[in-house]
Amino acid sequence: MKRVLSLATLYPNAHVPRFGTFVARQMEALAARGDWDVTVINPIGVPPVPMGRYRALAQAAKSGNEVGVMVFRPRFTLIPSVGGPFNPAMIVRAALPLARRLHAEAPFDLVDAQFFYPDGPAAARIAEDLGLPLSIKARGADISHWGMKAYANRKMRTAAEQATGLLAVCEALADDMAEIGLPRDKITVHYTGLDRSLFRPLDRTESRAFLSSHFGITLAQDARLIASIGALIPRKGQHFVVSALAQLPNTHLALVGAGPDRAALAELAKELGLEDRVHFLGSIGHGNLPRVLSAADASALPSESEGLANAWVESLACGTPLVITDVGGAREILTDDVTPAGRIVARNADAIAAALQSLFAEATPPEVVCQSAARFSWEANAAALAAYYEQLIA
């Protein structure tokens, strides 16, 4: 059996169980195939004196077998807000001794990074030390955010030159990678996966009853519901959806996710007189997302940047049409601005409101919408990843 050592700062743990779940599902699906043994090093950044949320994060730095994947969580020294230039080196300092020990016990065939920065440069150093081929995957913000910082860009380009192969979650991101100086000829597009047994259309009445019993959201029979799933941060643009809600009478908004924008979003809802129609569900279990999506008439996520968001695919798979902005792989999900599966719109409240009104009027059956996600599965994702890895070690 071939063995991969994957470095992933994006990975769920006991403190943030929904952080990077798509990375965990990918590696679990690969391990489930039986032809690759998967080991993950999930470095946990903690300040020298962990306080507040960092104390809980430090306590979550525990290793173990998780759904067929052996996950190790060494702690590295993190300097909040200003540590960006130093994080790759700090990760190497914490992870390289572990990688050496694991490789000596049972040699790996490949080193892999699941995010381009800081994971990519750190994984490059580990791969060089172990004398192994290297793969680095780009997912979106690592390119749009870190790739614009000169110090990170230099490290990313150096790691990319060393890498045997690179992955991008969509064609649009592959083009963005080339624009910041990463070698386009090394890039393979690797689309996300989907748990098709979980994400599927559920009964809307039963799903709305779930929202009522678990979150106190009671909707009139003719009321509309918009779901918005993503971290509550400016880049995701939930404030545009809240503002759009002011133009949509008898419509509610369910915000799923946590983040620093929560207070500002609540204040905006109050200013607009929408407190009773904007509902904050927080971070909920992955298994309950299909209930929220199936209860909704549409989902909206007007991001400033994305790769190919899992939230898009999951929404479509539940039969819930999308309103999204023209970023990342949006046009690889919705091939036209106007389709039964959703709308690609300008990033402003008026455009979002008009698109939602249009989708409400069309009322496309969920069974039709979900066909737009038919090509996505974790099995297909794992098969493509295994084939790509095979090429790198041949």
DRENMAR-403025 format. One record per residue (C-alpha): residue number from 1; residue in three letters; x, y, z. Coordinates in steps of 0.25 Angstrom, whole numbers, plus 2048, in hexadecimal, padded with zeros to 3 digits. Example, Ala and Ser with C-alpha at 12.3 -4.5 7.8 and 13.67 -1.06 7.14 Angstrom:
! DRENMAR-403025
<rec pos="1" code="ALA" u="831" v="7EE" w="81F"/>
<rec pos="2" code="SER" u="837" v="7FC" w="81D"/>
This chain:
! DRENMAR-403025
<rec pos="1" code="MET" u="800" v="800" w="800"/>
<rec pos="2" code="LYS" u="805" v="80E" w="7FC"/>
<rec pos="3" code="ARG" u="806" v="818" w="807"/>
<rec pos="4" code="VAL" u="804" v="827" w="807"/>
<rec pos="5" code="LEU" u="808" v="831" w="812"/>
<rec pos="6" code="SER" u="7FE" v="83D" w="811"/>
<rec pos="7" code="LEU" u="801" v="84A" w="818"/>
<rec pos="8" code="ALA" u="7F4" v="852" w="81A"/>
<rec pos="9" code="THR" u="7F1" v="85E" w="823"/>
<rec pos="10" code="LEU" u="7E3" v="85D" w="81E"/>
<rec pos="11" code="TYR" u="7DD" v="851" w="826"/>
<rec pos="12" code="PRO" u="7D3" v="84F" w="830"/>
<rec pos="13" code="ASN" u="7D6" v="84D" w="83F"/>
<rec pos="14" code="ALA" u="7CE" v="84C" w="84C"/>
<rec pos="15" code="HIS" u="7CE" v="85B" w="84D"/>
<rec pos="16" code="VAL" u="7CA" v="85F" w="83F"/>
<rec pos="17" code="PRO" u="7C3" v="852" w="83A"/>
<rec pos="18" code="ARG" u="7BE" v="859" w="82D"/>
<rec pos="19" code="PHE" u="7CB" v="85F" w="829"/>
<rec pos="20" code="GLY" u="7D1" v="859" w="81C"/>
<rec pos="21" code="THR" u="7C7" v="84E" w="81C"/>
<rec pos="22" code="PHE" u="7C8" v="84D" w="80D"/>
<rec pos="23" code="VAL" u="7D7" v="849" w="80F"/>
<rec pos="24" code="ALA" u="7D4" v="83E" w="819"/>
<rec pos="25" code="ARG" u="7C9" v="838" w="810"/>
<rec pos="26" code="GLN" u="7D3" v="838" w="804"/>
<rec pos="27" code="MET" u="7DE" v="831" w="80C"/>
<rec pos="28" code="GLU" u="7D4" v="827" w="812"/>
<rec pos="29" code="ALA" u="7CE" v="824" w="805"/>
<rec pos="30" code="LEU" u="7DC" v="821" w="800"/>
<rec pos="31" code="ALA" u="7DF" v="818" w="80B"/>
<rec pos="32" code="ALA" u="7D2" v="811" w="80A"/>
<rec pos="33" code="ARG" u="7D7" v="80C" w="7FC"/>
<rec pos="34" code="GLY" u="7E1" v="803" w="802"/>
<rec pos="35" code="ASP" u="7ED" v="806" w="7F8"/>
<rec pos="36" code="TRP" u="7F2" v="812" w="800"/>
<rec pos="37" code="ASP" u="7F6" v="813" w="80E"/>
<rec pos="38" code="VAL" u="7F3" v="821" w="813"/>
<rec pos="39" code="THR" u="7FA" v="829" w="81E"/>
<rec pos="40" code="VAL" u="7F7" v="837" w="821"/>
<rec pos="41" code="ILE" u="7FF" v="841" w="829"/>
<rec pos="42" code="ASN" u="7F6" v="84C" w="82E"/>
<rec pos="43" code="PRO" u="7FE" v="857" w="834"/>
<rec pos="44" code="ILE" u="7F7" v="85F" w="83F"/>
<rec pos="45" code="GLY" u="7FC" v="86D" w="840"/>
<rec pos="46" code="VAL" u="7FC" v="872" w="84F"/>
<rec pos="47" code="PRO" u="802" v="87F" w="855"/>
<rec pos="48" code="PRO" u="80D" v="87D" w="85F"/>
<rec pos="49" code="VAL" u="803" v="880" w="86A"/>
<rec pos="50" code="PRO" u="7F6" v="87B" w="865"/>
<rec pos="51" code="MET" u="7EA" v="883" w="869"/>
<rec pos="52" code="GLY" u="7DB" v="883" w="866"/>
<rec pos="53" code="ARG" u="7D8" v="87B" w="859"/>
<rec pos="54" code="TYR" u="7E7" v="877" w="858"/>
<rec pos="55" code="ARG" u="7E6" v="870" w="865"/>
<rec pos="56" code="ALA" u="7DB" v="867" w="860"/>
<rec pos="57" code="LEU" u="7E2" v="865" w="853"/>
<rec pos="58" code="ALA" u="7EE" v="860" w="85B"/>
<rec pos="59" code="GLN" u="7E6" v="856" w="862"/>
<rec pos="60" code="ALA" u="7E1" v="851" w="855"/>
<rec pos="61" code="ALA" u="7EF" v="84E" w="850"/>
<rec pos="62" code="LYS" u="7ED" v="83F" w="851"/>
<rec pos="63" code="SER" u="7F1" v="834" w="848"/>
<rec pos="64" code="GLY" u="7EA" v="827" w="844"/>
<rec pos="65" code="ASN" u="7E3" v="81F" w="839"/>
<rec pos="66" code="GLU" u="7D8" v="826" w="833"/>
<rec pos="67" code="VAL" u="7CF" v="81F" w="829"/>
<rec pos="68" code="GLY" u="7DB" v="816" w="824"/>
<rec pos="69" code="VAL" u="7E4" v="822" w="824"/>
<rec pos="70" code="MET" u="7F0" v="823" w="82E"/>
<rec pos="71" code="VAL" u="7F0" v="832" w="832"/>
<rec pos="72" code="PHE" u="7FB" v="838" w="83A"/>
<rec pos="73" code="ARG" u="7FA" v="846" w="840"/>
<rec pos="74" code="PRO" u="807" v="84C" w="844"/>
<rec pos="75" code="ARG" u="806" v="85B" w="849"/>
<rec pos="76" code="PHE" u="80E" v="866" w="843"/>
<rec pos="77" code="THR" u="811" v="874" w="848"/>
<rec pos="78" code="LEU" u="807" v="87E" w="842"/>
<rec pos="79" code="ILE" u="808" v="88D" w="844"/>
<rec pos="80" code="PRO" u="7FA" v="892" w="841"/>
<rec pos="81" code="SER" u="7F8" v="89C" w="836"/>
<rec pos="82" code="VAL" u="807" v="89E" w="833"/>
<rec pos="83" code="GLY" u="80C" v="890" w="832"/>
<rec pos="84" code="GLY" u="809" v="88D" w="823"/>
<rec pos="85" code="PRO" u="817" v="88E" w="81E"/>
<rec pos="86" code="PHE" u="81C" v="885" w="829"/>
<rec pos="87" code="ASN" u="811" v="87A" w="829"/>
<rec pos="88" code="PRO" u="817" v="871" w="81E"/>
<rec pos="89" code="ALA" u="824" v="870" w="826"/>
<rec pos="90" code="MET" u="81D" v="86E" w="833"/>
<rec pos="91" code="ILE" u="815" v="863" w="82E"/>
<rec pos="92" code="VAL" u="822" v="85C" w="828"/>
<rec pos="93" code="ARG" u="828" v="85E" w="836"/>
<rec pos="94" code="ALA" u="81C" v="856" w="83C"/>
<rec pos="95" code="ALA" u="819" v="84C" w="831"/>
<rec pos="96" code="LEU" u="826" v="848" w="82B"/>
<rec pos="97" code="PRO" u="82B" v="840" w="837"/>
<rec pos="98" code="LEU" u="81E" v="838" w="837"/>
<rec pos="99" code="ALA" u="81E" v="836" w="828"/>
<rec pos="100" code="ARG" u="82D" v="831" w="829"/>
<rec pos="101" code="ARG" u="828" v="827" w="834"/>
<rec pos="102" code="LEU" u="81C" v="822" w="82C"/>
<rec pos="103" code="HIS" u="824" v="821" w="81F"/>
<rec pos="104" code="ALA" u="82F" v="818" w="827"/>
<rec pos="105" code="GLU" u="824" v="80F" w="82C"/>
<rec pos="106" code="ALA" u="81D" v="80D" w="81F"/>
<rec pos="107" code="PRO" u="822" v="815" w="813"/>
<rec pos="108" code="PHE" u="818" v="81E" w="80B"/>
<rec pos="109" code="ASP" u="817" v="81F" w="7FC"/>
<rec pos="110" code="LEU" u="813" v="82E" w="7FB"/>
<rec pos="111" code="VAL" u="811" v="83B" w="803"/>
<rec pos="112" code="ASP" u="805" v="843" w="801"/>
<rec pos="113" code="ALA" u="800" v="850" w="806"/>
<rec pos="114" code="GLN" u="7F1" v="854" w="806"/>
<rec pos="115" code="PHE" u="7F2" v="863" w="806"/>
<rec pos="116" code="PHE" u="7FC" v="86B" w="7FF"/>
<rec pos="117" code="TYR" u="800" v="874" w="80A"/>
<rec pos="118" code="PRO" u="806" v="872" w="814"/>
<rec pos="119" code="ASP" u="805" v="863" w="811"/>
<rec pos="120" code="GLY" u="80B" v="863" w="804"/>
<rec pos="121" code="PRO" u="819" v="869" w="808"/>
<rec pos="122" code="ALA" u="819" v="860" w="815"/>
<rec pos="123" code="ALA" u="816" v="853" w="80D"/>
<rec pos="124" code="ALA" u="821" v="857" w="803"/>
<rec pos="125" code="ARG" u="82B" v="857" w="80E"/>
<rec pos="126" code="ILE" u="826" v="84A" w="813"/>
<rec pos="127" code="ALA" u="826" v="843" w="806"/>
<rec pos="128" code="GLU" u="834" v="848" w="803"/>
<rec pos="129" code="ASP" u="839" v="843" w="810"/>
<rec pos="130" code="LEU" u="833" v="835" w="80E"/>
<rec pos="131" code="GLY" u="837" v="835" w="7FF"/>
<rec pos="132" code="LEU" u="828" v="833" w="7FA"/>
<rec pos="133" code="PRO" u="820" v="839" w="7EF"/>
<rec pos="134" code="LEU" u="817" v="844" w="7F3"/>
<rec pos="135" code="SER" u="808" v="848" w="7F0"/>
<rec pos="136" code="ILE" u="801" v="855" w="7F4"/>
<rec pos="137" code="LYS" u="7F3" v="858" w="7F3"/>
<rec pos="138" code="ALA" u="7ED" v="866" w="7F1"/>
<rec pos="139" code="ARG" u="7DE" v="869" w="7F6"/>
<rec pos="140" code="GLY" u="7DB" v="877" w="7F4"/>
<rec pos="141" code="ALA" u="7DF" v="881" w="800"/>
<rec pos="142" code="ASP" u="7ED" v="87C" w="800"/>
<rec pos="143" code="ILE" u="7EF" v="882" w="7F2"/>
<rec pos="144" code="SER" u="7E6" v="88E" w="7F2"/>
<rec pos="145" code="HIS" u="7EB" v="892" w="800"/>
<rec pos="146" code="TRP" u="7F9" v="88C" w="803"/>
<rec pos="147" code="GLY" u="7FD" v="88D" w="7F4"/>
<rec pos="148" code="MET" u="7FC" v="89C" w="7F4"/>
<rec pos="149" code="LYS" u="805" v="89E" w="800"/>
<rec pos="150" code="ALA" u="814" v="89F" w="7FB"/>
<rec pos="151" code="TYR" u="81A" v="897" w="806"/>
<rec pos="152" code="ALA" u="810" v="88B" w="804"/>
<rec pos="153" code="ASN" u="810" v="88C" w="7F5"/>
<rec pos="154" code="ARG" u="81F" v="88A" w="7F5"/>
<rec pos="155" code="LYS" u="81E" v="87E" w="7FE"/>
<rec pos="156" code="MET" u="813" v="878" w="7F6"/>
<rec pos="157" code="ARG" u="81A" v="879" w="7E8"/>
<rec pos="158" code="THR" u="826" v="873" w="7EE"/>
<rec pos="159" code="ALA" u="81E" v="867" w="7F3"/>
<rec pos="160" code="ALA" u="817" v="866" w="7E6"/>
<rec pos="161" code="GLU" u="824" v="865" w="7DE"/>
<rec pos="162" code="GLN" u="828" v="859" w="7E8"/>
<rec pos="163" code="ALA" u="81A" v="852" w="7E7"/>
<rec pos="164" code="THR" u="818" v="847" w="7DD"/>
<rec pos="165" code="GLY" u="80A" v="84A" w="7DC"/>
<rec pos="166" code="LEU" u="800" v="855" w="7E0"/>
<rec pos="167" code="LEU" u="7F1" v="854" w="7E2"/>
<rec pos="168" code="ALA" u="7E6" v="85E" w="7E0"/>
<rec pos="169" code="VAL" u="7D7" v="85D" w="7E4"/>
<rec pos="170" code="CYS" u="7D2" v="863" w="7D7"/>
<rec pos="171" code="GLU" u="7D7" v="868" w="7CA"/>
<rec pos="172" code="ALA" u="7D5" v="876" w="7CE"/>
<rec pos="173" code="LEU" u="7DE" v="875" w="7DA"/>
<rec pos="174" code="ALA" u="7E9" v="86E" w="7D1"/>
<rec pos="175" code="ASP" u="7E9" v="87A" w="7C8"/>
<rec pos="176" code="ASP" u="7EA" v="883" w="7D5"/>
<rec pos="177" code="MET" u="7F6" v="87B" w="7D9"/>
<rec pos="178" code="ALA" u="7FD" v="87D" w="7CC"/>
<rec pos="179" code="GLU" u="7FA" v="88C" w="7CD"/>
<rec pos="180" code="ILE" u="802" v="88D" w="7DA"/>
<rec pos="181" code="GLY" u="80E" v="885" w="7D5"/>
<rec pos="182" code="LEU" u="80B" v="877" w="7D7"/>
<rec pos="183" code="PRO" u="80E" v="86D" w="7CC"/>
<rec pos="184" code="ARG" u="802" v="86A" w="7C4"/>
<rec pos="185" code="ASP" u="807" v="85E" w="7BE"/>
<rec pos="186" code="LYS" u="808" v="857" w="7CB"/>
<rec pos="187" code="ILE" u="7F9" v="859" w="7CF"/>
<rec pos="188" code="THR" u="7EF" v="84F" w="7CF"/>
<rec pos="189" code="VAL" u="7E0" v="853" w="7D2"/>
<rec pos="190" code="HIS" u="7DA" v="84A" w="7DD"/>
<rec pos="191" code="TYR" u="7CC" v="84D" w="7E0"/>
<rec pos="192" code="THR" u="7C6" v="84C" w="7EE"/>
<rec pos="193" code="GLY" u="7BE" v="840" w="7F3"/>
<rec pos="194" code="LEU" u="7B0" v="83E" w="7F9"/>
<rec pos="195" code="ASP" u="7AA" v="834" w="802"/>
<rec pos="196" code="ARG" u="79E" v="830" w="7FA"/>
<rec pos="197" code="SER" u="797" v="828" w="804"/>
<rec pos="198" code="LEU" u="797" v="834" w="80D"/>
<rec pos="199" code="PHE" u="795" v="840" w="804"/>
<rec pos="200" code="ARG" u="788" v="83D" w="7FC"/>
<rec pos="201" code="PRO" u="77A" v="844" w="7FC"/>
<rec pos="202" code="LEU" u="772" v="841" w="809"/>
<rec pos="203" code="ASP" u="763" v="844" w="80B"/>
<rec pos="204" code="ARG" u="762" v="853" w="80D"/>
<rec pos="205" code="THR" u="757" v="853" w="817"/>
<rec pos="206" code="GLU" u="75F" v="849" w="820"/>
<rec pos="207" code="SER" u="76B" v="851" w="81E"/>
<rec pos="208" code="ARG" u="764" v="85E" w="823"/>
<rec pos="209" code="ALA" u="75E" v="857" w="82F"/>
<rec pos="210" code="PHE" u="76D" v="854" w="832"/>
<rec pos="211" code="LEU" u="771" v="862" w="832"/>
<rec pos="212" code="SER" u="765" v="866" w="83B"/>
<rec pos="213" code="SER" u="768" v="85B" w="845"/>
<rec pos="214" code="HIS" u="777" v="85D" w="845"/>
<rec pos="215" code="PHE" u="779" v="86C" w="843"/>
<rec pos="216" code="GLY" u="76B" v="872" w="845"/>
<rec pos="217" code="ILE" u="769" v="877" w="837"/>
<rec pos="218" code="THR" u="75B" v="876" w="834"/>
<rec pos="219" code="LEU" u="757" v="879" w="826"/>
<rec pos="220" code="ALA" u="749" v="87C" w="821"/>
<rec pos="221" code="GLN" u="745" v="872" w="816"/>
<rec pos="222" code="ASP" u="747" v="87C" w="80B"/>
<rec pos="223" code="ALA" u="753" v="882" w="811"/>
<rec pos="224" code="ARG" u="760" v="881" w="809"/>
<rec pos="225" code="LEU" u="76E" v="87D" w="80F"/>
<rec pos="226" code="ILE" u="77C" v="880" w="80A"/>
<rec pos="227" code="ALA" u="788" v="878" w="80F"/>
<rec pos="228" code="SER" u="796" v="87E" w="80F"/>
<rec pos="229" code="ILE" u="7A1" v="874" w="814"/>
<rec pos="230" code="GLY" u="7AF" v="879" w="816"/>
<rec pos="231" code="ALA" u="7B8" v="880" w="820"/>
<rec pos="232" code="LEU" u="7B3" v="88D" w="825"/>
<rec pos="233" code="ILE" u="7BE" v="895" w="81F"/>
<rec pos="234" code="PRO" u="7BE" v="8A1" w="816"/>
<rec pos="235" code="ARG" u="7C3" v="899" w="80A"/>
<rec pos="236" code="LYS" u="7B6" v="891" w="80A"/>
<rec pos="237" code="GLY" u="7AD" v="89D" w="808"/>
<rec pos="238" code="GLN" u="7A2" v="899" w="811"/>
<rec pos="239" code="HIS" u="79F" v="8A8" w="814"/>
<rec pos="240" code="PHE" u="79A" v="8A9" w="805"/>
<rec pos="241" code="VAL" u="790" v="89E" w="808"/>
<rec pos="242" code="VAL" u="78B" v="8A4" w="814"/>
<rec pos="243" code="SER" u="789" v="8B1" w="80D"/>
<rec pos="244" code="ALA" u="782" v="8AA" w="801"/>
<rec pos="245" code="LEU" u="778" v="8A4" w="80B"/>
<rec pos="246" code="ALA" u="773" v="8B2" w="80D"/>
<rec pos="247" code="GLN" u="76D" v="8B1" w="7FF"/>
<rec pos="248" code="LEU" u="767" v="8A3" w="801"/>
<rec pos="249" code="PRO" u="75A" v="8A4" w="80A"/>
<rec pos="250" code="ASN" u="756" v="897" w="811"/>
<rec pos="251" code="THR" u="764" v="891" w="80F"/>
<rec pos="252" code="HIS" u="76E" v="88C" w="81A"/>
<rec pos="253" code="LEU" u="77D" v="88A" w="81A"/>
<rec pos="254" code="ALA" u="784" v="87F" w="821"/>
<rec pos="255" code="LEU" u="793" v="882" w="823"/>
<rec pos="256" code="VAL" u="79B" v="875" w="826"/>
<rec pos="257" code="GLY" u="7A9" v="878" w="82B"/>
<rec pos="258" code="ALA" u="7B1" v="87F" w="835"/>
<rec pos="259" code="GLY" u="7BB" v="88A" w="834"/>
<rec pos="260" code="PRO" u="7BF" v="899" w="838"/>
<rec pos="261" code="ASP" u="7B4" v="89F" w="82F"/>
<rec pos="262" code="ARG" u="7A9" v="89A" w="837"/>
<rec pos="263" code="ALA" u="7A7" v="8A6" w="840"/>
<rec pos="264" code="ALA" u="7A7" v="8AF" w="834"/>
<rec pos="265" code="LEU" u="79D" v="8A7" w="82C"/>
<rec pos="266" code="ALA" u="794" v="8A7" w="838"/>
<rec pos="267" code="GLU" u="795" v="8B6" w="839"/>
<rec pos="268" code="LEU" u="792" v="8B7" w="82A"/>
<rec pos="269" code="ALA" u="786" v="8AF" w="82C"/>
<rec pos="270" code="LYS" u="781" v="8B7" w="838"/>
<rec pos="271" code="GLU" u="784" v="8C4" w="830"/>
<rec pos="272" code="LEU" u="77B" v="8BF" w="824"/>
<rec pos="273" code="GLY" u="770" v="8BA" w="82E"/>
<rec pos="274" code="LEU" u="773" v="8AC" w="82A"/>
<rec pos="275" code="GLU" u="776" v="8A6" w="837"/>
<rec pos="276" code="ASP" u="76B" v="89C" w="837"/>
<rec pos="277" code="ARG" u="76E" v="897" w="829"/>
<rec pos="278" code="VAL" u="77D" v="895" w="82A"/>
<rec pos="279" code="HIS" u="781" v="889" w="832"/>
<rec pos="280" code="PHE" u="78F" v="885" w="837"/>
<rec pos="281" code="LEU" u="791" v="876" w="837"/>
<rec pos="282" code="GLY" u="79F" v="876" w="83B"/>
<rec pos="283" code="SER" u="7A8" v="86A" w="837"/>
<rec pos="284" code="ILE" u="79F" v="85E" w="836"/>
<rec pos="285" code="GLY" u="7A2" v="84F" w="833"/>
<rec pos="286" code="HIS" u="7A5" v="84B" w="825"/>
<rec pos="287" code="GLY" u="79A" v="841" w="826"/>
<rec pos="288" code="ASN" u="790" v="84C" w="828"/>
<rec pos="289" code="LEU" u="794" v="855" w="81C"/>
<rec pos="290" code="PRO" u="78B" v="84D" w="812"/>
<rec pos="291" code="ARG" u="77F" v="850" w="81C"/>
<rec pos="292" code="VAL" u="782" v="85F" w="81B"/>
<rec pos="293" code="LEU" u="784" v="85F" w="80C"/>
<rec pos="294" code="SER" u="778" v="857" w="809"/>
<rec pos="295" code="ALA" u="770" v="860" w="812"/>
<rec pos="296" code="ALA" u="774" v="86C" w="809"/>
<rec pos="297" code="ASP" u="76F" v="871" w="7FC"/>
<rec pos="298" code="ALA" u="77D" v="876" w="7F8"/>
<rec pos="299" code="SER" u="78B" v="878" w="7FD"/>
<rec pos="300" code="ALA" u="793" v="884" w="7FC"/>
<rec pos="301" code="LEU" u="7A2" v="886" w="7FE"/>
<rec pos="302" code="PRO" u="7A7" v="893" w="7F7"/>
<rec pos="303" code="SER" u="7B6" v="891" w="7F9"/>
<rec pos="304" code="GLU" u="7C1" v="89A" w="7F5"/>
<rec pos="305" code="SER" u="7CA" v="88E" w="7F2"/>
<rec pos="306" code="GLU" u="7C9" v="87F" w="7F2"/>
<rec pos="307" code="GLY" u="7CF" v="873" w="7EC"/>
<rec pos="308" code="LEU" u="7C3" v="869" w="7EA"/>
<rec pos="309" code="ALA" u="7BB" v="86A" w="7F7"/>
<rec pos="310" code="ASN" u="7B6" v="85D" w="7FC"/>
<rec pos="311" code="ALA" u="7AA" v="865" w="801"/>
<rec pos="312" code="TRP" u="7A6" v="867" w="7F3"/>
<rec pos="313" code="VAL" u="7A6" v="859" w="7EF"/>
<rec pos="314" code="GLU" u="79F" v="854" w="7FC"/>
<rec pos="315" code="SER" u="794" v="85E" w="7FA"/>
<rec pos="316" code="LEU" u="792" v="859" w="7EB"/>
<rec pos="317" code="ALA" u="792" v="84B" w="7F0"/>
<rec pos="318" code="CYS" u="787" v="84E" w="7FA"/>
<rec pos="319" code="GLY" u="77F" v="854" w="7EE"/>
<rec pos="320" code="THR" u="781" v="862" w="7F3"/>
<rec pos="321" code="PRO" u="784" v="86C" w="7E8"/>
<rec pos="322" code="LEU" u="790" v="876" w="7EA"/>
<rec pos="323" code="VAL" u="792" v="885" w="7E9"/>
<rec pos="324" code="ILE" u="7A1" v="887" w="7E8"/>
<rec pos="325" code="THR" u="7AB" v="891" w="7E3"/>
<rec pos="326" code="ASP" u="7B4" v="88F" w="7D7"/>
<rec pos="327" code="VAL" u="7C0" v="88A" w="7DF"/>
<rec pos="328" code="GLY" u="7C9" v="87E" w="7DE"/>
<rec pos="329" code="GLY" u="7C2" v="872" w="7D8"/>
<rec pos="330" code="ALA" u="7B4" v="878" w="7D8"/>
<rec pos="331" code="ARG" u="7B3" v="876" w="7C9"/>
<rec pos="332" code="GLU" u="7B7" v="867" w="7CA"/>
<rec pos="333" code="ILE" u="7AB" v="865" w="7D3"/>
<rec pos="334" code="LEU" u="7A1" v="86F" w="7CD"/>
<rec pos="335" code="THR" u="7A5" v="86F" w="7BE"/>
<rec pos="336" code="ASP" u="79C" v="87B" w="7BB"/>
<rec pos="337" code="ASP" u="798" v="887" w="7C3"/>
<rec pos="338" code="VAL" u="78A" v="883" w="7C3"/>
<rec pos="339" code="THR" u="786" v="874" w="7C5"/>
<rec pos="340" code="PRO" u="77C" v="86C" w="7CC"/>
<rec pos="341" code="ALA" u="787" v="868" w="7D6"/>
<rec pos="342" code="GLY" u="78A" v="877" w="7DA"/>
<rec pos="343" code="ARG" u="78F" v="885" w="7D6"/>
<rec pos="344" code="ILE" u="79D" v="88B" w="7D5"/>
<rec pos="345" code="VAL" u="79B" v="89A" w="7D9"/>
<rec pos="346" code="ALA" u="7A3" v="8A6" w="7DC"/>
<rec pos="347" code="ARG" u="7A7" v="8A8" w="7EA"/>
<rec pos="348" code="ASN" u="79D" v="8B1" w="7EF"/>
<rec pos="349" code="ALA" u="78F" v="8B0" w="7F7"/>
<rec pos="350" code="ASP" u="786" v="8B5" w="7EB"/>
<rec pos="351" code="ALA" u="78C" v="8AA" w="7E2"/>
<rec pos="352" code="ILE" u="78B" v="89F" w="7ED"/>
<rec pos="353" code="ALA" u="77D" v="8A3" w="7F0"/>
<rec pos="354" code="ALA" u="778" v="8A3" w="7E1"/>
<rec pos="355" code="ALA" u="77F" v="895" w="7DF"/>
<rec pos="356" code="LEU" u="778" v="88F" w="7EB"/>
<rec pos="357" code="GLN" u="76A" v="895" w="7E7"/>
<rec pos="358" code="SER" u="76D" v="88E" w="7D9"/>
<rec pos="359" code="LEU" u="770" v="881" w="7E0"/>
<rec pos="360" code="PHE" u="764" v="882" w="7E9"/>
<rec pos="361" code="ALA" u="75B" v="884" w="7DD"/>
<rec pos="362" code="GLU" u="761" v="878" w="7D5"/>
<rec pos="363" code="ALA" u="760" v="86F" w="7E1"/>
<rec pos="364" code="THR" u="768" v="864" w="7D9"/>
<rec pos="365" code="PRO" u="766" v="856" w="7E0"/>
<rec pos="366" code="PRO" u="771" v="852" w="7E8"/>
<rec pos="367" code="GLU" u="772" v="845" w="7E0"/>
<rec pos="368" code="VAL" u="776" v="84E" w="7D4"/>
<rec pos="369" code="VAL" u="780" v="857" w="7DC"/>
<rec pos="370" code="CYS" u="787" v="84B" w="7E2"/>
<rec pos="371" code="GLN" u="78B" v="846" w="7D4"/>
<rec pos="372" code="SER" u="795" v="851" w="7D3"/>
<rec pos="373" code="ALA" u="79E" v="84A" w="7DE"/>
<rec pos="374" code="ALA" u="79D" v="83C" w="7D8"/>
<rec pos="375" code="ARG" u="7AB" v="83B" w="7D4"/>
<rec pos="376" code="PHE" u="7B0" v="83E" w="7E2"/>
<rec pos="377" code="SER" u="7B4" v="833" w="7EC"/>
<rec pos="378" code="TRP" u="7BF" v="830" w="7F6"/>
<rec pos="379" code="GLU" u="7C1" v="822" w="7EF"/>
<rec pos="380" code="ALA" u="7C4" v="82A" w="7E2"/>
<rec pos="381" code="ASN" u="7CC" v="834" w="7E9"/>
<rec pos="382" code="ALA" u="7D5" v="829" w="7F0"/>
<rec pos="383" code="ALA" u="7D6" v="821" w="7E3"/>
<rec pos="384" code="ALA" u="7DB" v="82E" w="7DC"/>
<rec pos="385" code="LEU" u="7E5" v="831" w="7E7"/>
<rec pos="386" code="ALA" u="7EA" v="822" w="7E7"/>
<rec pos="387" code="ALA" u="7ED" v="823" w="7D8"/>
<rec pos="388" code="TYR" u="7F4" v="830" w="7D9"/>
<rec pos="389" code="TYR" u="7FD" v="82B" w="7E5"/>
<rec pos="390" code="GLU" u="800" v="81F" w="7DD"/>
<rec pos="391" code="GLN" u="806" v="828" w="7D2"/>
<rec pos="392" code="LEU" u="80E" v="830" w="7DB"/>
<rec pos="393" code="ILE" u="815" v="823" w="7E1"/>
<rec pos="394" code="ALA" u="816" v="81C" w="7D4"/>
